[in-house]
Amino acid sequence: MELARFRREEHLKRRKEIREVFGKGKQYSCLGAKLFVLKNDLPINRICFTFSKGKGFKSAVARNRARRLGREAFRLMKCRLKNGYDLILLVYPESGGGGGGTPPPVRGAALSDRERQLDSLFTKAGLLK
């Protein structure tokens, strides 16, 4: 069995293309994330991971962990997706904790959480084979 890799050509990187997906793409939401989808007429899917503006993630470490988890979840799921789409995953951090003590668990902090999130979004978008 060949490993499913997250290849360079699967990264959506050009500013013009990203703006087009944000502007013309359909939106699908779930708790903690939003997916933008636009048909691209290519034999592959391309994806970009981005994060909400403002206070958002408390540190670069948290933001980079969220990005790594998203990439890994996508890599594991991409063989189950229909091809020919540009995708943008907009991730939101867990909001405030309330009273002192330990902070609440961060939504999407585990790979299984991110996989469930992506599965929900891809199902809503009709992208699963």
N, C-alpha and C positions, 0 to 999 in steps of 0.2 A: 504494500500500500504506500502510495506516495504521500509525503507530508504536505498538508495545505499550508502554503507560505503566504505571508503578506508581502507581496512583491512591490517594488518601487512604482511600477505603472498602475498599481491599484490605489495609489495615494492621489487625492484630489488636492492640488497645490496652487494652481494659478488663481490669482485674485479675481480676475474677470469671470472665470468659471464658477468660483465659490459664490460670488455676488449673484450670478444668474440662478444658481440653485436656491439661494435664499429668496430671491425675488419671484421666480416663476415656479419653484417646486411646491409640491403638496406637503402639508405639515401633518405629523402624527405625534401625539403626546402621550406620555405616561408619567407616573410619579418619578421625578428626578431627571427626566430627559425629554428631548424633543428631536424628532427625525424629520429631515427635509429630503424629499425624493424628487428627482427629475430624470426623465428618460434621456440617455446619451447616445444611442445608436452605435455603441461599441460592443464587442464581444465579452467585455468584462465590466464589473462594477468598480467604481472608484469611490473612495470614502475620505472624509475629513472629520477629525475630532476637534471640537472647539468647546469653549466654556463660557458660562454666563459672565457678563461684565459686572462691575461694581465690587462690593466686598468679596463675594464669591468664596473661592477657596482661600483658606487661611495662609497657605504657604505654597511655594513652588513644589515642594515634596508631595503635598496632597494632590495638586493639579497633575503632576507627572505620573503619580500612581494611578489616578483616574484614567489618564490617557493610555497607560500601559495595559490596564485591565480592559479598556474598551477595544484596543487593538487585538488583544489575545482572544476576547470573546468573539469579535468579528472573524478572526482567522479560523476559529473552531466552527463557526456557523456558515461560512461563506459557501461551502459546498452544497448547502441546503437552499441557497437563494437563486432566484431567477437572475439572469445576466442582462446587462444593458442599462444600468442606472447609475447616476451620480447621487451620492448620499452624504448628508452632513448630520452628524450626531452632536447635538448641543446638550451638554451635561450641566446640571445644576447641583450645587453642593447641598448637603443636609442643612436645614436652617436651625437656628438657635437652640440652646439647650435648656433654658429655664433656670431654676434655682441651682445653687452650688453643686457640690458633689462631682460625680464622674459625668463626662459629656455623653450624649446619646450616641449610639452606634451610627456611623456614617453610612447612609444608603448607598449601595453600589460599591462598598469597600471590599467586597469579596468577589472573586471571579464568577461564582455561581449567581450572585445578585446581578452582576452586569449581564450575564448570559440570559437570565430571565427577563431583564429589562429589554434587551435587544430582541429577544424572541417575541415579546409582546408588541414592540414597535413594528417589527417586520411582518407579523401576522396582521396587524391593523392596516399596514400598507399593501398587503397582498403580494409580498415579495417571496414568500416561501413556496418552494416547488410542491 
